[in-house]
């Protein structure tokens, strides 16, 4: 049978091993913090994050292609409606339709807001 001393020694060994494991885990958690990142790299990362996702991620997206087609169709419909308007209003109507198309097309390159 185990003596009281051997039980106490085993308990102490387990406690020390647990403390050593906790200390090493804490060190590894601190190693991955922003404080250890080179300041030059941190500035570069901040600039990249501020710019958002690169447009190339969305270029060949089928949903984006569909939206582009729909915007083109909406522009055509607006222009057709402008052609039926009185002559005095046509130019401003066409300019407004084109401006709307340009504004909405420019939004396609930007990522959708995260929810």
Backbone atoms as SQL, in Angstrom:
CREATE TABLE atoms (id INTEGER PRIMARY KEY, chain TEXT, resi INTEGER, resn TEXT, atom TEXT, x REAL, y REAL, z REAL);
INSERT INTO atoms VALUES
  (1, 'A', 1, 'UNK', 'N', 0.807, -1.181, 0.000),
  (2, 'A', 1, 'UNK', 'CA', 0.000, 0.000, 0.000),
  (3, 'A', 1, 'UNK', 'C', 0.853, 1.248, 0.000),
  (4, 'A', 2, 'UNK', 'N', 0.266, 2.243, -0.584),
  (5, 'A', 2, 'UNK', 'CA', 0.999, 3.496, -0.681),
  (6, 'A', 2, 'UNK', 'C', 1.003, 4.192, 0.668),
  (7, 'A', 3, 'UNK', 'N', 2.117, 4.744, 0.982),
  (8, 'A', 3, 'UNK', 'CA', 2.209, 5.473, 2.251),
  (9, 'A', 3, 'UNK', 'C', 1.733, 6.893, 2.031),
  (10, 'A', 4, 'UNK', 'N', 1.537, 7.561, 3.131),
  (11, 'A', 4, 'UNK', 'CA', 1.065, 8.945, 3.078),
  (12, 'A', 4, 'UNK', 'C', 2.080, 9.838, 2.367),
  (13, 'A', 5, 'UNK', 'N', 3.383, 9.578, 2.615),
  (14, 'A', 5, 'UNK', 'CA', 4.422, 10.381, 1.953),
  (15, 'A', 5, 'UNK', 'C', 4.378, 10.230, 0.438),
  (16, 'A', 6, 'UNK', 'N', 4.193, 9.036, -0.067),
  (17, 'A', 6, 'UNK', 'CA', 4.171, 8.832, -1.512),
  (18, 'A', 6, 'UNK', 'C', 2.933, 9.487, -2.134),
  (19, 'A', 7, 'UNK', 'N', 1.832, 9.481, -1.420),
  (20, 'A', 7, 'UNK', 'CA', 0.618, 10.140, -1.917),
  (21, 'A', 7, 'UNK', 'C', 0.827, 11.651, -1.981),
  (22, 'A', 8, 'UNK', 'N', 1.437, 12.200, -0.939),
  (23, 'A', 8, 'UNK', 'CA', 1.691, 13.639, -0.899),
  (24, 'A', 8, 'UNK', 'C', 2.667, 14.018, -2.003),
  (25, 'A', 9, 'UNK', 'N', 3.732, 13.215, -2.193),
  (26, 'A', 9, 'UNK', 'CA', 4.701, 13.500, -3.259),
  (27, 'A', 9, 'UNK', 'C', 4.023, 13.462, -4.631),
  (28, 'A', 10, 'UNK', 'N', 3.159, 12.473, -4.842),
  (29, 'A', 10, 'UNK', 'CA', 2.452, 12.372, -6.122),
  (30, 'A', 10, 'UNK', 'C', 1.547, 13.572, -6.354),
  (31, 'A', 11, 'UNK', 'N', 0.860, 14.016, -5.299),
  (32, 'A', 11, 'UNK', 'CA', -0.022, 15.177, -5.405),
  (33, 'A', 11, 'UNK', 'C', 0.788, 16.435, -5.702),
  (34, 'A', 12, 'UNK', 'N', 1.935, 16.575, -5.056),
  (35, 'A', 12, 'UNK', 'CA', 2.792, 17.743, -5.305),
  (36, 'A', 12, 'UNK', 'C', 3.319, 17.729, -6.731),
  (37, 'A', 13, 'UNK', 'N', 3.698, 16.551, -7.211),
  (38, 'A', 13, 'UNK', 'CA', 4.210, 16.445, -8.577),
  (39, 'A', 13, 'UNK', 'C', 3.130, 16.831, -9.576),
  (40, 'A', 14, 'UNK', 'N', 1.916, 16.386, -9.317),
  (41, 'A', 14, 'UNK', 'CA', 0.810, 16.739, -10.221),
  (42, 'A', 14, 'UNK', 'C', 0.545, 18.243, -10.186),
  (43, 'A', 15, 'UNK', 'N', 0.590, 18.827, -9.015),
  (44, 'A', 15, 'UNK', 'CA', 0.352, 20.262, -8.881),
  (45, 'A', 15, 'UNK', 'C', 1.433, 21.060, -9.599),
  (46, 'A', 16, 'UNK', 'N', 2.689, 20.649, -9.453),
  (47, 'A', 16, 'UNK', 'CA', 3.785, 21.339, -10.128),
  (48, 'A', 16, 'UNK', 'C', 3.673, 21.204, -11.642),
  (49, 'A', 17, 'UNK', 'N', 3.317, 20.017, -12.108),
  (50, 'A', 17, 'UNK', 'CA', 3.170, 19.813, -13.550),
  (51, 'A', 17, 'UNK', 'C', 2.042, 20.687, -14.096),
  (52, 'A', 18, 'UNK', 'N', 0.948, 20.780, -13.358),
  (53, 'A', 18, 'UNK', 'CA', -0.167, 21.627, -13.782),
  (54, 'A', 18, 'UNK', 'C', 0.220, 23.086, -13.828),
  (55, 'A', 19, 'UNK', 'N', 0.985, 23.539, -12.833),
  (56, 'A', 19, 'UNK', 'CA', 1.427, 24.931, -12.797),
  (57, 'A', 19, 'UNK', 'C', 2.375, 25.230, -13.957),
  (58, 'A', 20, 'UNK', 'N', 3.270, 24.290, -14.245),
  (59, 'A', 20, 'UNK', 'CA', 4.203, 24.486, -15.363),
  (60, 'A', 20, 'UNK', 'C', 3.443, 24.540, -16.685),
  (61, 'A', 21, 'UNK', 'N', 2.443, 23.681, -16.844),
  (62, 'A', 21, 'UNK', 'CA', 1.642, 23.677, -18.072),
  (63, 'A', 21, 'UNK', 'C', 0.892, 24.997, -18.219),
  (64, 'A', 22, 'UNK', 'N', 0.308, 25.492, -17.134),
  (65, 'A', 22, 'UNK', 'CA', -0.436, 26.750, -17.184),
  (66, 'A', 22, 'UNK', 'C', 0.487, 27.908, -17.548),
  (67, 'A', 23, 'UNK', 'N', 1.698, 27.912, -16.996),
  (68, 'A', 23, 'UNK', 'CA', 2.647, 28.986, -17.297),
  (69, 'A', 23, 'UNK', 'C', 3.057, 28.950, -18.764),
  (70, 'A', 24, 'UNK', 'N', 3.298, 27.757, -19.306),
  (71, 'A', 24, 'UNK', 'CA', 3.695, 27.674, -20.715),
  (72, 'A', 24, 'UNK', 'C', 2.534, 28.057, -21.626),
  (73, 'A', 25, 'UNK', 'N', 1.316, 27.711, -21.238),
  (74, 'A', 25, 'UNK', 'CA', 0.147, 28.088, -22.043),
  (75, 'A', 25, 'UNK', 'C', -0.031, 29.601, -22.045),
  (76, 'A', 26, 'UNK', 'N', 0.213, 30.223, -20.884),
  (77, 'A', 26, 'UNK', 'CA', 0.074, 31.678, -20.806),
  (78, 'A', 26, 'UNK', 'C', 1.133, 32.358, -21.673),
  (79, 'A', 27, 'UNK', 'N', 2.366, 31.844, -21.668),
  (80, 'A', 27, 'UNK', 'CA', 3.428, 32.398, -22.497),
  (81, 'A', 27, 'UNK', 'C', 3.083, 32.272, -23.978),
  (82, 'A', 28, 'UNK', 'N', 2.537, 31.128, -24.381),
  (83, 'A', 28, 'UNK', 'CA', 2.207, 30.954, -25.800),
  (84, 'A', 28, 'UNK', 'C', 1.050, 31.857, -26.200),
  (85, 'A', 29, 'UNK', 'N', 0.121, 32.138, -25.288),
  (86, 'A', 29, 'UNK', 'CA', -0.969, 33.066, -25.596),
  (87, 'A', 29, 'UNK', 'C', -0.429, 34.480, -25.772),
  (88, 'A', 30, 'UNK', 'N', 0.541, 34.868, -24.962),
  (89, 'A', 30, 'UNK', 'CA', 1.104, 36.203, -25.067),
  (90, 'A', 30, 'UNK', 'C', 1.976, 36.337, -26.309),
  (91, 'A', 31, 'UNK', 'N', 2.531, 35.244, -26.790),
  (92, 'A', 31, 'UNK', 'CA', 3.407, 35.309, -27.953),
  (93, 'A', 31, 'UNK', 'C', 2.642, 35.719, -29.207),
  (94, 'A', 32, 'UNK', 'N', 1.332, 35.497, -29.258),
  (95, 'A', 32, 'UNK', 'CA', 0.555, 35.799, -30.445),
  (96, 'A', 32, 'UNK', 'C', -0.168, 37.129, -30.386),
  (97, 'A', 33, 'UNK', 'N', 0.147, 37.980, -29.420),
  (98, 'A', 33, 'UNK', 'CA', -0.553, 39.257, -29.305),
  (99, 'A', 33, 'UNK', 'C', 0.005, 40.279, -30.276),
  (100, 'A', 34, 'UNK', 'N', -0.724, 41.361, -30.455),
  (101, 'A', 34, 'UNK', 'CA', -0.281, 42.434, -31.350),
  (102, 'A', 34, 'UNK', 'C', 0.990, 43.105, -30.841),
  (103, 'A', 35, 'UNK', 'N', 1.256, 42.988, -29.548),
  (104, 'A', 35, 'UNK', 'CA', 2.434, 43.629, -28.977),
  (105, 'A', 35, 'UNK', 'C', 3.726, 43.051, -29.545),
  (106, 'A', 36, 'UNK', 'N', 3.668, 41.827, -30.042),
  (107, 'A', 36, 'UNK', 'CA', 4.884, 41.200, -30.556),
  (108, 'A', 36, 'UNK', 'C', 5.058, 41.408, -32.058),
  (109, 'A', 37, 'UNK', 'N', 4.102, 42.063, -32.727),
  (110, 'A', 37, 'UNK', 'CA', 4.186, 42.286, -34.167),
  (111, 'A', 37, 'UNK', 'C', 5.076, 43.494, -34.438),
  (112, 'A', 38, 'UNK', 'N', 5.927, 43.368, -35.423),
  (113, 'A', 38, 'UNK', 'CA', 6.807, 44.461, -35.837),
  (114, 'A', 38, 'UNK', 'C', 5.936, 45.673, -36.177),
  (115, 'A', 39, 'UNK', 'N', 6.269, 46.874, -35.677),
  (116, 'A', 39, 'UNK', 'CA', 5.438, 48.060, -35.935),
  (117, 'A', 39, 'UNK', 'C', 5.238, 48.359, -37.415),
  (118, 'A', 40, 'UNK', 'N', 6.244, 48.116, -38.243),
  (119, 'A', 40, 'UNK', 'CA', 6.113, 48.349, -39.685),
  (120, 'A', 40, 'UNK', 'C', 5.074, 47.405, -40.274),
  (121, 'A', 41, 'UNK', 'N', 5.129, 46.141, -39.870),
  (122, 'A', 41, 'UNK', 'CA', 4.162, 45.149, -40.343),
  (123, 'A', 41, 'UNK', 'C', 2.768, 45.495, -39.840),
  (124, 'A', 42, 'UNK', 'N', 2.671, 45.940, -38.595),
  (125, 'A', 42, 'UNK', 'CA', 1.375, 46.312, -38.024),
  (126, 'A', 42, 'UNK', 'C', 0.746, 47.466, -38.805),
  (127, 'A', 43, 'UNK', 'N', 1.548, 48.475, -39.196),
  (128, 'A', 43, 'UNK', 'CA', 1.018, 49.598, -39.989),
  (129, 'A', 43, 'UNK', 'C', 0.522, 49.113, -41.347),
  (130, 'A', 44, 'UNK', 'N', 1.301, 48.242, -41.988),
  (131, 'A', 44, 'UNK', 'CA', 0.914, 47.699, -43.296),
  (132, 'A', 44, 'UNK', 'C', -0.399, 46.916, -43.187),
  (133, 'A', 45, 'UNK', 'N', -0.511, 46.104, -42.140),
  (134, 'A', 45, 'UNK', 'CA', -1.739, 45.337, -41.943),
  (135, 'A', 45, 'UNK', 'C', -2.932, 46.258, -41.715),
  (136, 'A', 46, 'UNK', 'N', -2.739, 47.311, -40.935),
  (137, 'A', 46, 'UNK', 'CA', -3.831, 48.256, -40.665),
  (138, 'A', 46, 'UNK', 'C', -4.294, 48.930, -41.960),
  (139, 'A', 47, 'UNK', 'N', -3.344, 49.283, -42.835),
  (140, 'A', 47, 'UNK', 'CA', -3.705, 49.904, -44.111),
  (141, 'A', 47, 'UNK', 'C', -4.475, 48.924, -44.989),
  (142, 'A', 48, 'UNK', 'N', -4.040, 47.673, -45.025),
  (143, 'A', 48, 'UNK', 'CA', -4.733, 46.679, -45.845),
  (144, 'A', 48, 'UNK', 'C', -6.141, 46.430, -45.328),
  (145, 'A', 49, 'UNK', 'N', -6.314, 46.365, -44.030),
  (146, 'A', 49, 'UNK', 'CA', -7.632, 46.140, -43.445),
  (147, 'A', 49, 'UNK', 'C', -8.545, 47.329, -43.738),
  (148, 'A', 50, 'UNK', 'N', -7.995, 48.545, -43.663),
  (149, 'A', 50, 'UNK', 'CA', -8.795, 49.745, -43.925),
  (150, 'A', 50, 'UNK', 'C', -9.297, 49.793, -45.365),
  (151, 'A', 51, 'UNK', 'N', -8.501, 49.274, -46.305),
  (152, 'A', 51, 'UNK', 'CA', -8.917, 49.268, -47.717),
  (153, 'A', 51, 'UNK', 'C', -10.020, 48.254, -47.978),
  (154, 'A', 52, 'UNK', 'N', -10.170, 47.272, -47.134),
  (155, 'A', 52, 'UNK', 'CA', -11.205, 46.262, -47.322),
  (156, 'A', 52, 'UNK', 'C', -10.768, 45.159, -48.263),
  (157, 'A', 53, 'UNK', 'N', -11.721, 44.332, -48.652),
  (158, 'A', 53, 'UNK', 'CA', -11.430, 43.212, -49.541),
  (159, 'A', 53, 'UNK', 'C', -11.004, 43.713, -50.907),
  (160, 'A', 54, 'UNK', 'N', -10.028, 43.054, -51.531),
  (161, 'A', 54, 'UNK', 'CA', -9.626, 43.470, -52.876),
  (162, 'A', 54, 'UNK', 'C', -10.729, 43.175, -53.895),
  (163, 'A', 55, 'UNK', 'N', -10.928, 44.063, -54.872),
  (164, 'A', 55, 'UNK', 'CA', -11.986, 43.868, -55.865),
  (165, 'A', 55, 'UNK', 'C', -11.844, 42.558, -56.640),
  (166, 'A', 56, 'UNK', 'N', -10.618, 42.051, -56.794),
  (167, 'A', 56, 'UNK', 'CA', -10.426, 40.820, -57.570),
  (168, 'A', 56, 'UNK', 'C', -11.166, 39.640, -56.946),
  (169, 'A', 57, 'UNK', 'N', -11.482, 39.713, -55.649),
  (170, 'A', 57, 'UNK', 'CA', -12.211, 38.625, -55.013),
  (171, 'A', 57, 'UNK', 'C', -13.637, 38.529, -55.534),
  (172, 'A', 58, 'UNK', 'N', -14.138, 39.598, -56.132),
  (173, 'A', 58, 'UNK', 'CA', -15.536, 39.636, -56.558),
  (174, 'A', 58, 'UNK', 'C', -15.697, 39.703, -58.068),
  (175, 'A', 59, 'UNK', 'N', -14.608, 39.780, -58.824),
  (176, 'A', 59, 'UNK', 'CA', -14.676, 39.963, -60.275),
  (177, 'A', 59, 'UNK', 'C', -15.432, 38.850, -60.990),
  (178, 'A', 60, 'UNK', 'N', -15.127, 37.620, -60.693),
  (179, 'A', 60, 'UNK', 'CA', -15.734, 36.491, -61.407),
  (180, 'A', 60, 'UNK', 'C', -16.896, 35.874, -60.638),
  (181, 'A', 61, 'UNK', 'N', -17.407, 36.586, -59.675),
  (182, 'A', 61, 'UNK', 'CA', -18.509, 36.095, -58.867),
  (183, 'A', 61, 'UNK', 'C', -19.787, 36.090, -59.713),
  (184, 'A', 62, 'UNK', 'N', -20.436, 34.934, -59.854),
  (185, 'A', 62, 'UNK', 'CA', -21.666, 34.874, -60.666),
  (186, 'A', 62, 'UNK', 'C', -22.749, 35.843, -60.182),
  (187, 'A', 63, 'UNK', 'N', -22.839, 36.043, -58.874),
  (188, 'A', 63, 'UNK', 'CA', -23.847, 36.976, -58.359),
  (189, 'A', 63, 'UNK', 'C', -23.530, 38.397, -58.826),
  (190, 'A', 64, 'UNK', 'N', -22.258, 38.757, -58.854),
  (191, 'A', 64, 'UNK', 'CA', -21.866, 40.075, -59.329),
  (192, 'A', 64, 'UNK', 'C', -22.176, 40.228, -60.820),
  (193, 'A', 65, 'UNK', 'N', -21.934, 39.189, -61.593),
  (194, 'A', 65, 'UNK', 'CA', -22.229, 39.244, -63.027),
  (195, 'A', 65, 'UNK', 'C', -23.720, 39.427, -63.265),
  (196, 'A', 66, 'UNK', 'N', -24.526, 38.741, -62.467),
  (197, 'A', 66, 'UNK', 'CA', -25.983, 38.886, -62.588),
  (198, 'A', 66, 'UNK', 'C', -26.404, 40.307, -62.247),
  (199, 'A', 67, 'UNK', 'N', -25.836, 40.848, -61.184),
  (200, 'A', 67, 'UNK', 'CA', -26.178, 42.218, -60.802),
  (201, 'A', 67, 'UNK', 'C', -25.767, 43.219, -61.880),
  (202, 'A', 68, 'UNK', 'N', -24.617, 42.992, -62.507),
  (203, 'A', 68, 'UNK', 'CA', -24.181, 43.883, -63.599),
  (204, 'A', 68, 'UNK', 'C', -25.185, 43.848, -64.757),
  (205, 'A', 69, 'UNK', 'N', -25.658, 42.651, -65.101),
  (206, 'A', 69, 'UNK', 'CA', -26.653, 42.528, -66.176),
  (207, 'A', 69, 'UNK', 'C', -27.944, 43.250, -65.789),
  (208, 'A', 70, 'UNK', 'N', -28.366, 43.083, -64.545),
  (209, 'A', 70, 'UNK', 'CA', -29.594, 43.736, -64.094),
  (210, 'A', 70, 'UNK', 'C', -29.446, 45.256, -64.105),
  (211, 'A', 71, 'UNK', 'N', -28.279, 45.750, -63.704),
  (212, 'A', 71, 'UNK', 'CA', -28.062, 47.198, -63.742),
  (213, 'A', 71, 'UNK', 'C', -28.062, 47.715, -65.173),
  (214, 'A', 72, 'UNK', 'N', -27.493, 46.944, -66.095),
  (215, 'A', 72, 'UNK', 'CA', -27.518, 47.336, -67.507),
  (216, 'A', 72, 'UNK', 'C', -28.935, 47.370, -68.045),
  (217, 'A', 73, 'UNK', 'N', -29.739, 46.384, -67.664),
  (218, 'A', 73, 'UNK', 'CA', -31.141, 46.350, -68.102),
  (219, 'A', 73, 'UNK', 'C', -31.916, 47.521, -67.507),
  (220, 'A', 74, 'UNK', 'N', -31.646, 47.852, -66.250),
  (221, 'A', 74, 'UNK', 'CA', -32.329, 48.984, -65.612),
  (222, 'A', 74, 'UNK', 'C', -31.950, 50.294, -66.295),
  (223, 'A', 75, 'UNK', 'N', -30.690, 50.410, -66.688),
  (224, 'A', 75, 'UNK', 'CA', -30.255, 51.601, -67.414),
  (225, 'A', 75, 'UNK', 'C', -31.002, 51.706, -68.749),
  (226, 'A', 76, 'UNK', 'N', -31.108, 50.596, -69.456),
  (227, 'A', 76, 'UNK', 'CA', -31.829, 50.598, -70.739),
  (228, 'A', 76, 'UNK', 'C', -33.287, 51.026, -70.545),
  (229, 'A', 77, 'UNK', 'N', -33.939, 50.488, -69.523),
  (230, 'A', 77, 'UNK', 'CA', -35.338, 50.849, -69.258),
  (231, 'A', 77, 'UNK', 'C', -35.466, 52.334, -68.936),
  (232, 'A', 78, 'UNK', 'N', -34.538, 52.835, -68.115),
  (233, 'A', 78, 'UNK', 'CA', -34.586, 54.257, -67.752),
  (234, 'A', 78, 'UNK', 'C', -34.364, 55.129, -68.989),
  (235, 'A', 79, 'UNK', 'N', -33.414, 54.736, -69.848),
  (236, 'A', 79, 'UNK', 'CA', -33.153, 55.515, -71.055),
  (237, 'A', 79, 'UNK', 'C', -34.360, 55.477, -72.000),
  (238, 'A', 80, 'UNK', 'N', -35.004, 54.325, -72.113),
  (239, 'A', 80, 'UNK', 'CA', -36.205, 54.229, -72.953),
  (240, 'A', 80, 'UNK', 'C', -37.309, 55.132, -72.420),
  (241, 'A', 81, 'UNK', 'N', -37.439, 55.182, -71.091),
  (242, 'A', 81, 'UNK', 'CA', -38.446, 56.065, -70.493),
  (243, 'A', 81, 'UNK', 'C', -38.083, 57.523, -70.744),
  (244, 'A', 82, 'UNK', 'N', -36.809, 57.826, -70.700),
  (245, 'A', 82, 'UNK', 'CA', -36.356, 59.211, -70.947),
  (246, 'A', 82, 'UNK', 'C', -36.664, 59.629, -72.385),
  (247, 'A', 83, 'UNK', 'N', -36.532, 58.707, -73.315),
  (248, 'A', 83, 'UNK', 'CA', -36.797, 59.025, -74.727),
  (249, 'A', 83, 'UNK', 'C', -38.269, 59.377, -74.964),
  (250, 'A', 84, 'UNK', 'N', -39.139, 58.865, -74.101),
  (251, 'A', 84, 'UNK', 'CA', -40.572, 59.150, -74.232),
  (252, 'A', 84, 'UNK', 'C', -40.960, 60.438, -73.520),
  (253, 'A', 85, 'UNK', 'N', -40.054, 60.983, -72.737),
  (254, 'A', 85, 'UNK', 'CA', -40.338, 62.216, -71.991),
  (255, 'A', 85, 'UNK', 'C', -40.307, 63.411, -72.942),
  (256, 'A', 86, 'UNK', 'N', -40.882, 64.536, -72.539),
  (257, 'A', 86, 'UNK', 'CA', -40.825, 65.748, -73.367),
  (258, 'A', 86, 'UNK', 'C', -39.367, 66.138, -73.639),
  (259, 'A', 87, 'UNK', 'N', -39.142, 66.772, -74.772),
  (260, 'A', 87, 'UNK', 'CA', -37.787, 67.122, -75.224),
  (261, 'A', 87, 'UNK', 'C', -37.017, 67.945, -74.194),
  (262, 'A', 88, 'UNK', 'N', -37.695, 68.810, -73.491),
  (263, 'A', 88, 'UNK', 'CA', -37.026, 69.682, -72.518),
  (264, 'A', 88, 'UNK', 'C', -36.465, 68.884, -71.334),
  (265, 'A', 89, 'UNK', 'N', -37.034, 67.730, -71.034),
  (266, 'A', 89, 'UNK', 'CA', -36.623, 66.946, -69.870),
  (267, 'A', 89, 'UNK', 'C', -35.675, 65.792, -70.223),
  (268, 'A', 90, 'UNK', 'N', -35.514, 65.492, -71.503),
  (269, 'A', 90, 'UNK', 'CA', -34.745, 64.308, -71.915),
  (270, 'A', 90, 'UNK', 'C', -33.300, 64.310, -71.437),
  (271, 'A', 91, 'UNK', 'N', -32.616, 65.430, -71.640),
  (272, 'A', 91, 'UNK', 'CA', -31.187, 65.461, -71.311),
  (273, 'A', 91, 'UNK', 'C', -30.956, 65.237, -69.815),
  (274, 'A', 92, 'UNK', 'N', -31.705, 65.922, -68.980),
  (275, 'A', 92, 'UNK', 'CA', -31.528, 65.755, -67.531),
  (276, 'A', 92, 'UNK', 'C', -31.934, 64.345, -67.095),
  (277, 'A', 93, 'UNK', 'N', -32.970, 63.806, -67.742),
  (278, 'A', 93, 'UNK', 'CA', -33.415, 62.437, -67.437),
  (279, 'A', 93, 'UNK', 'C', -32.322, 61.421, -67.784),
  (280, 'A', 94, 'UNK', 'N', -31.709, 61.577, -68.960),
  (281, 'A', 94, 'UNK', 'CA', -30.638, 60.665, -69.387),
  (282, 'A', 94, 'UNK', 'C', -29.423, 60.790, -68.464),
  (283, 'A', 95, 'UNK', 'N', -29.093, 62.042, -68.089),
  (284, 'A', 95, 'UNK', 'CA', -27.961, 62.246, -67.182),
  (285, 'A', 95, 'UNK', 'C', -28.216, 61.588, -65.825),
  (286, 'A', 96, 'UNK', 'N', -29.427, 61.717, -65.330),
  (287, 'A', 96, 'UNK', 'CA', -29.779, 61.101, -64.042),
  (288, 'A', 96, 'UNK', 'C', -29.723, 59.573, -64.131),
  (289, 'A', 97, 'UNK', 'N', -30.225, 59.010, -65.225),
  (290, 'A', 97, 'UNK', 'CA', -30.192, 57.552, -65.409),
  (291, 'A', 97, 'UNK', 'C', -28.748, 57.047, -65.452),
  (292, 'A', 98, 'UNK', 'N', -27.904, 57.759, -66.176),
  (293, 'A', 98, 'UNK', 'CA', -26.492, 57.368, -66.280),
  (294, 'A', 98, 'UNK', 'C', -25.787, 57.495, -64.930),
  (295, 'A', 99, 'UNK', 'N', -26.073, 58.572, -64.196),
  (296, 'A', 99, 'UNK', 'CA', -25.450, 58.791, -62.888),
  (297, 'A', 99, 'UNK', 'C', -25.863, 57.689, -61.908),
  (298, 'A', 100, 'UNK', 'N', -27.137, 57.310, -61.961),
  (299, 'A', 100, 'UNK', 'CA', -27.609, 56.232, -61.090),
  (300, 'A', 100, 'UNK', 'C', -26.903, 54.933, -61.433),
  (301, 'A', 101, 'UNK', 'N', -26.804, 54.632, -62.720),
  (302, 'A', 101, 'UNK', 'CA', -26.114, 53.408, -63.158),
  (303, 'A', 101, 'UNK', 'C', -24.654, 53.416, -62.700),
  (304, 'A', 102, 'UNK', 'N', -23.955, 54.546, -62.867),
  (305, 'A', 102, 'UNK', 'CA', -22.549, 54.627, -62.456),
  (306, 'A', 102, 'UNK', 'C', -22.394, 54.459, -60.948),
  (307, 'A', 103, 'UNK', 'N', -23.270, 55.087, -60.187),
  (308, 'A', 103, 'UNK', 'CA', -23.211, 54.996, -58.726),
  (309, 'A', 103, 'UNK', 'C', -23.436, 53.555, -58.264),
  (310, 'A', 104, 'UNK', 'N', -24.426, 52.890, -58.832),
  (311, 'A', 104, 'UNK', 'CA', -24.731, 51.523, -58.421),
  (312, 'A', 104, 'UNK', 'C', -23.689, 50.530, -58.933),
  (313, 'A', 105, 'UNK', 'N', -23.125, 50.780, -60.104),
  (314, 'A', 105, 'UNK', 'CA', -22.069, 49.914, -60.624),
  (315, 'A', 105, 'UNK', 'C', -20.814, 50.029, -59.764),
  (316, 'A', 106, 'UNK', 'N', -20.522, 51.229, -59.292),
  (317, 'A', 106, 'UNK', 'CA', -19.352, 51.433, -58.429),
  (318, 'A', 106, 'UNK', 'C', -19.499, 50.663, -57.126),
  (319, 'A', 107, 'UNK', 'N', -20.723, 50.487, -56.663),
  (320, 'A', 107, 'UNK', 'CA', -20.965, 49.756, -55.411),
  (321, 'A', 107, 'UNK', 'C', -20.717, 48.256, -55.558),
  (322, 'A', 108, 'UNK', 'N', -20.735, 47.749, -56.796),
  (323, 'A', 108, 'UNK', 'CA', -20.543, 46.307, -56.996),
  (324, 'A', 108, 'UNK', 'C', -19.162, 45.840, -56.575),
  (325, 'A', 109, 'UNK', 'N', -18.133, 46.648, -56.726),
  (326, 'A', 109, 'UNK', 'CA', -16.777, 46.249, -56.377),
  (327, 'A', 109, 'UNK', 'C', -16.541, 46.204, -54.873),
  (328, 'A', 110, 'UNK', 'N', -17.481, 46.714, -54.106),
  (329, 'A', 110, 'UNK', 'CA', -17.320, 46.760, -52.654),
  (330, 'A', 110, 'UNK', 'C', -18.016, 45.569, -52.030),
  (331, 'A', 111, 'UNK', 'N', -17.427, 44.998, -50.977),
  (332, 'A', 111, 'UNK', 'CA', -18.051, 43.854, -50.334),
  (333, 'A', 111, 'UNK', 'C', -19.346, 44.255, -49.639),
  (334, 'A', 112, 'UNK', 'N', -20.226, 43.309, -49.518),
  (335, 'A', 112, 'UNK', 'CA', -21.483, 43.543, -48.816),
  (336, 'A', 112, 'UNK', 'C', -21.172, 43.674, -47.325),
  (337, 'A', 113, 'UNK', 'N', -21.940, 44.479, -46.588),
  (338, 'A', 113, 'UNK', 'CA', -21.693, 44.599, -45.156),
  (339, 'A', 113, 'UNK', 'C', -21.902, 43.255, -44.460),
  (340, 'A', 114, 'UNK', 'N', -21.052, 42.988, -43.482),
  (341, 'A', 114, 'UNK', 'CA', -21.155, 41.721, -42.742),
  (342, 'A', 114, 'UNK', 'C', -22.271, 41.828, -41.736),
  (343, 'A', 115, 'UNK', 'N', -22.956, 40.723, -41.547),
  (344, 'A', 115, 'UNK', 'CA', -24.080, 40.742, -40.611),
  (345, 'A', 115, 'UNK', 'C', -23.804, 39.896, -39.404);
